[in-house]
């Protein structure tokens, strides 16, 4: 099983939210078709055409 799939399963389980690696989350969002728009400082904002909510 690939690292991406393992990370996705861990995220969807919802039991390790506090310990989830930020880099893994960014990779999942990139592979899901989200686009990164950098905010100020350490803010990362992801958006996707057809999805009303943004991920901040």
Backbone as XML, in Angstrom:
<?xml version="1.0"?>
<chain id="A" units="angstrom">
  <residue number="1" name="UNK">
    <atom name="N" x="0.848" y="-1.168" z="0.000"/>
    <atom name="CA" x="0.000" y="0.000" z="0.000"/>
    <atom name="C" x="0.900" y="1.239" z="0.000"/>
  </residue>
  <residue number="2" name="UNK">
    <atom name="N" x="0.580" y="2.223" z="-0.825"/>
    <atom name="CA" x="1.413" y="3.406" z="-0.939"/>
    <atom name="C" x="1.286" y="4.300" z="0.294"/>
  </residue>
  <residue number="3" name="UNK">
    <atom name="N" x="2.261" y="5.173" z="0.466"/>
    <atom name="CA" x="2.238" y="6.102" z="1.594"/>
    <atom name="C" x="1.005" y="7.004" z="1.516"/>
  </residue>
  <residue number="4" name="UNK">
    <atom name="N" x="0.631" y="7.395" z="0.297"/>
    <atom name="CA" x="-0.552" y="8.239" z="0.109"/>
    <atom name="C" x="-1.809" y="7.534" z="0.611"/>
  </residue>
  <residue number="5" name="UNK">
    <atom name="N" x="-1.975" y="6.279" z="0.247"/>
    <atom name="CA" x="-3.160" y="5.525" z="0.689"/>
    <atom name="C" x="-3.167" y="5.337" z="2.198"/>
  </residue>
  <residue number="6" name="UNK">
    <atom name="N" x="-2.004" y="5.047" z="2.777"/>
    <atom name="CA" x="-1.924" y="4.877" z="4.225"/>
    <atom name="C" x="-2.312" y="6.179" z="4.930"/>
  </residue>
  <residue number="7" name="UNK">
    <atom name="N" x="-1.799" y="7.286" z="4.430"/>
    <atom name="CA" x="-2.112" y="8.581" z="5.032"/>
    <atom name="C" x="-3.591" y="8.906" z="4.894"/>
  </residue>
  <residue number="8" name="UNK">
    <atom name="N" x="-4.147" y="8.620" z="3.743"/>
    <atom name="CA" x="-5.565" y="8.892" z="3.511"/>
    <atom name="C" x="-6.441" y="8.062" z="4.444"/>
  </residue>
  <residue number="9" name="UNK">
    <atom name="N" x="-6.121" y="6.795" z="4.616"/>
    <atom name="CA" x="-6.887" y="5.945" z="5.528"/>
    <atom name="C" x="-6.786" y="6.454" z="6.962"/>
  </residue>
  <residue number="10" name="UNK">
    <atom name="N" x="-5.573" y="6.856" z="7.378"/>
    <atom name="CA" x="-5.402" y="7.405" z="8.729"/>
    <atom name="C" x="-6.231" y="8.663" z="8.916"/>
  </residue>
  <residue number="11" name="UNK">
    <atom name="N" x="-6.246" y="9.528" z="7.912"/>
    <atom name="CA" x="-7.016" y="10.771" z="7.990"/>
    <atom name="C" x="-8.510" y="10.487" z="8.066"/>
  </residue>
  <residue number="12" name="UNK">
    <atom name="N" x="-8.984" y="9.571" z="7.253"/>
    <atom name="CA" x="-10.414" y="9.269" z="7.214"/>
    <atom name="C" x="-10.889" y="8.517" z="8.459"/>
  </residue>
  <residue number="13" name="UNK">
    <atom name="N" x="-9.982" y="7.833" z="9.150"/>
    <atom name="CA" x="-10.345" y="7.181" z="10.408"/>
    <atom name="C" x="-10.738" y="8.213" z="11.454"/>
  </residue>
  <residue number="14" name="UNK">
    <atom name="N" x="-10.100" y="9.375" z="11.421"/>
    <atom name="CA" x="-10.424" y="10.456" z="12.341"/>
    <atom name="C" x="-9.890" y="10.296" z="13.740"/>
  </residue>
  <residue number="15" name="UNK">
    <atom name="N" x="-9.065" y="9.301" z="13.970"/>
    <atom name="CA" x="-8.546" y="9.062" z="15.321"/>
    <atom name="C" x="-7.184" y="9.708" z="15.553"/>
  </residue>
  <residue number="16" name="UNK">
    <atom name="N" x="-6.538" y="10.178" z="14.494"/>
    <atom name="CA" x="-5.187" y="10.719" z="14.658"/>
    <atom name="C" x="-5.082" y="12.154" z="14.159"/>
  </residue>
  <residue number="17" name="UNK">
    <atom name="N" x="-6.155" y="12.921" z="14.246"/>
    <atom name="CA" x="-6.150" y="14.286" z="13.737"/>
    <atom name="C" x="-5.055" y="15.140" z="14.356"/>
  </residue>
  <residue number="18" name="UNK">
    <atom name="N" x="-4.844" y="15.031" z="15.651"/>
    <atom name="CA" x="-3.856" y="15.860" z="16.335"/>
    <atom name="C" x="-2.431" y="15.468" z="15.954"/>
  </residue>
  <residue number="19" name="UNK">
    <atom name="N" x="-2.228" y="14.248" z="15.519"/>
    <atom name="CA" x="-0.883" y="13.769" z="15.190"/>
    <atom name="C" x="-0.661" y="13.585" z="13.695"/>
  </residue>
  <residue number="20" name="UNK">
    <atom name="N" x="-1.523" y="14.162" z="12.888"/>
    <atom name="CA" x="-1.414" y="13.973" z="11.445"/>
    <atom name="C" x="-0.370" y="14.932" z="10.881"/>
  </residue>
  <residue number="21" name="UNK">
    <atom name="N" x="0.524" y="14.428" z="10.069"/>
    <atom name="CA" x="1.601" y="15.223" z="9.498"/>
    <atom name="C" x="1.056" y="16.224" z="8.478"/>
  </residue>
  <residue number="22" name="UNK">
    <atom name="N" x="1.430" y="17.488" z="8.630"/>
    <atom name="CA" x="0.940" y="18.542" z="7.748"/>
    <atom name="C" x="1.361" y="18.306" z="6.296"/>
  </residue>
  <residue number="23" name="UNK">
    <atom name="N" x="2.563" y="17.825" z="6.093"/>
    <atom name="CA" x="3.043" y="17.531" z="4.742"/>
    <atom name="C" x="2.213" y="16.454" z="4.063"/>
  </residue>
  <residue number="24" name="UNK">
    <atom name="N" x="1.808" y="15.442" z="4.831"/>
    <atom name="CA" x="0.958" y="14.381" z="4.284"/>
    <atom name="C" x="-0.409" y="14.929" z="3.888"/>
  </residue>
  <residue number="25" name="UNK">
    <atom name="N" x="-0.956" y="15.815" z="4.728"/>
    <atom name="CA" x="-2.246" y="16.427" z="4.410"/>
    <atom name="C" x="-2.149" y="17.258" z="3.130"/>
  </residue>
  <residue number="26" name="UNK">
    <atom name="N" x="-1.090" y="18.028" z="2.986"/>
    <atom name="CA" x="-0.896" y="18.830" z="1.771"/>
    <atom name="C" x="-0.795" y="17.932" z="0.539"/>
  </residue>
  <residue number="27" name="UNK">
    <atom name="N" x="-0.102" y="16.813" z="0.681"/>
    <atom name="CA" x="0.041" y="15.872" z="-0.438"/>
    <atom name="C" x="-1.316" y="15.281" z="-0.837"/>
  </residue>
  <residue number="28" name="UNK">
    <atom name="N" x="-2.127" y="14.925" z="0.138"/>
    <atom name="CA" x="-3.464" y="14.387" z="-0.138"/>
    <atom name="C" x="-4.311" y="15.416" z="-0.870"/>
  </residue>
  <residue number="29" name="UNK">
    <atom name="N" x="-4.277" y="16.660" z="-0.403"/>
    <atom name="CA" x="-5.067" y="17.716" z="-1.044"/>
    <atom name="C" x="-4.595" y="17.981" z="-2.465"/>
  </residue>
  <residue number="30" name="UNK">
    <atom name="N" x="-3.282" y="17.984" z="-2.675"/>
    <atom name="CA" x="-2.743" y="18.165" z="-4.031"/>
    <atom name="C" x="-3.215" y="17.063" z="-4.964"/>
  </residue>
  <residue number="31" name="UNK">
    <atom name="N" x="-3.153" y="15.822" z="-4.507"/>
    <atom name="CA" x="-3.573" y="14.682" z="-5.325"/>
    <atom name="C" x="-5.077" y="14.662" z="-5.566"/>
  </residue>
  <residue number="32" name="UNK">
    <atom name="N" x="-5.848" y="15.311" z="-4.666"/>
    <atom name="CA" x="-7.304" y="15.369" z="-4.816"/>
    <atom name="C" x="-7.734" y="16.511" z="-5.729"/>
  </residue>
  <residue number="33" name="UNK">
    <atom name="N" x="-6.762" y="17.250" z="-6.261"/>
    <atom name="CA" x="-7.086" y="18.296" z="-7.224"/>
    <atom name="C" x="-7.251" y="19.690" z="-6.639"/>
  </residue>
  <residue number="34" name="UNK">
    <atom name="N" x="-6.902" y="19.863" z="-5.369"/>
    <atom name="CA" x="-6.974" y="21.182" z="-4.758"/>
    <atom name="C" x="-5.751" y="21.997" z="-5.159"/>
  </residue>
  <residue number="35" name="UNK">
    <atom name="N" x="-5.919" y="23.312" z="-5.213"/>
    <atom name="CA" x="-4.850" y="24.225" z="-5.568"/>
    <atom name="C" x="-4.460" y="25.031" z="-4.337"/>
  </residue>
  <residue number="36" name="UNK">
    <atom name="N" x="-3.171" y="25.205" z="-4.139"/>
    <atom name="CA" x="-2.664" y="25.944" z="-2.998"/>
    <atom name="C" x="-2.555" y="27.419" z="-3.345"/>
  </residue>
  <residue number="37" name="UNK">
    <atom name="N" x="-3.101" y="28.250" z="-2.481"/>
    <atom name="CA" x="-2.930" y="29.697" z="-2.580"/>
    <atom name="C" x="-2.335" y="30.131" z="-1.252"/>
  </residue>
  <residue number="38" name="UNK">
    <atom name="N" x="-1.090" y="30.551" z="-1.279"/>
    <atom name="CA" x="-0.416" y="30.924" z="-0.039"/>
    <atom name="C" x="-1.032" y="32.166" z="0.561"/>
  </residue>
  <residue number="39" name="UNK">
    <atom name="N" x="-1.213" y="32.131" z="1.847"/>
    <atom name="CA" x="-1.697" y="33.286" z="2.578"/>
    <atom name="C" x="-0.526" y="33.969" z="3.254"/>
  </residue>
  <residue number="40" name="UNK">
    <atom name="N" x="-0.814" y="34.783" z="4.224"/>
    <atom name="CA" x="0.239" y="35.493" z="4.945"/>
    <atom name="C" x="0.874" y="34.569" z="5.976"/>
  </residue>
  <residue number="41" name="UNK">
    <atom name="N" x="2.168" y="34.686" z="6.124"/>
    <atom name="CA" x="2.877" y="33.882" z="7.114"/>
    <atom name="C" x="2.799" y="32.404" z="6.807"/>
  </residue>
  <residue number="42" name="UNK">
    <atom name="N" x="2.340" y="31.651" z="7.766"/>
    <atom name="CA" x="2.289" y="30.194" z="7.598"/>
    <atom name="C" x="0.923" y="29.719" z="7.122"/>
  </residue>
  <residue number="43" name="UNK">
    <atom name="N" x="0.054" y="30.633" z="6.730"/>
    <atom name="CA" x="-1.279" y="30.252" z="6.253"/>
    <atom name="C" x="-1.185" y="29.561" z="4.893"/>
  </residue>
  <residue number="44" name="UNK">
    <atom name="N" x="-1.872" y="28.460" z="4.768"/>
    <atom name="CA" x="-1.998" y="27.744" z="3.505"/>
    <atom name="C" x="-3.490" y="27.645" z="3.218"/>
  </residue>
  <residue number="45" name="UNK">
    <atom name="N" x="-3.899" y="28.080" z="2.056"/>
    <atom name="CA" x="-5.310" y="28.046" z="1.693"/>
    <atom name="C" x="-5.455" y="27.189" z="0.443"/>
  </residue>
  <residue number="46" name="UNK">
    <atom name="N" x="-6.268" y="26.148" z="0.548"/>
    <atom name="CA" x="-6.520" y="25.260" z="-0.576"/>
    <atom name="C" x="-7.930" y="25.486" z="-1.089"/>
  </residue>
  <residue number="47" name="UNK">
    <atom name="N" x="-8.062" y="25.488" z="-2.425"/>
    <atom name="CA" x="-9.377" y="25.624" z="-3.029"/>
    <atom name="C" x="-9.458" y="24.723" z="-4.253"/>
  </residue>
  <residue number="48" name="UNK">
    <atom name="N" x="-10.697" y="24.494" z="-4.674"/>
    <atom name="CA" x="-10.923" y="23.634" z="-5.830"/>
    <atom name="C" x="-12.174" y="24.107" z="-6.546"/>
  </residue>
  <residue number="49" name="UNK">
    <atom name="N" x="-12.119" y="24.169" z="-7.835"/>
    <atom name="CA" x="-13.262" y="24.549" z="-8.663"/>
    <atom name="C" x="-14.432" y="23.618" z="-8.356"/>
  </residue>
  <residue number="50" name="UNK">
    <atom name="N" x="-15.583" y="24.195" z="-8.080"/>
    <atom name="CA" x="-16.770" y="23.408" z="-7.800"/>
    <atom name="C" x="-16.986" y="23.105" z="-6.319"/>
  </residue>
  <residue number="51" name="UNK">
    <atom name="N" x="-16.000" y="23.466" z="-5.484"/>
    <atom name="CA" x="-16.122" y="23.277" z="-4.035"/>
    <atom name="C" x="-16.243" y="24.668" z="-3.405"/>
  </residue>
  <residue number="52" name="UNK">
    <atom name="N" x="-17.366" y="24.935" z="-2.743"/>
    <atom name="CA" x="-17.610" y="26.265" z="-2.212"/>
    <atom name="C" x="-16.707" y="26.608" z="-1.044"/>
  </residue>
  <residue number="53" name="UNK">
    <atom name="N" x="-16.440" y="25.650" z="-0.188"/>
    <atom name="CA" x="-15.622" y="25.895" z="0.999"/>
    <atom name="C" x="-14.138" y="25.901" z="0.640"/>
  </residue>
  <residue number="54" name="UNK">
    <atom name="N" x="-13.370" y="26.719" z="1.338"/>
    <atom name="CA" x="-11.927" y="26.662" z="1.200"/>
    <atom name="C" x="-11.369" y="25.978" z="2.440"/>
  </residue>
  <residue number="55" name="UNK">
    <atom name="N" x="-10.198" y="25.394" z="2.302"/>
    <atom name="CA" x="-9.528" y="24.754" z="3.441"/>
    <atom name="C" x="-8.411" y="25.672" z="3.880"/>
  </residue>
  <residue number="56" name="UNK">
    <atom name="N" x="-8.482" y="26.074" z="5.116"/>
    <atom name="CA" x="-7.524" y="27.036" z="5.653"/>
    <atom name="C" x="-6.772" y="26.389" z="6.791"/>
  </residue>
</chain>
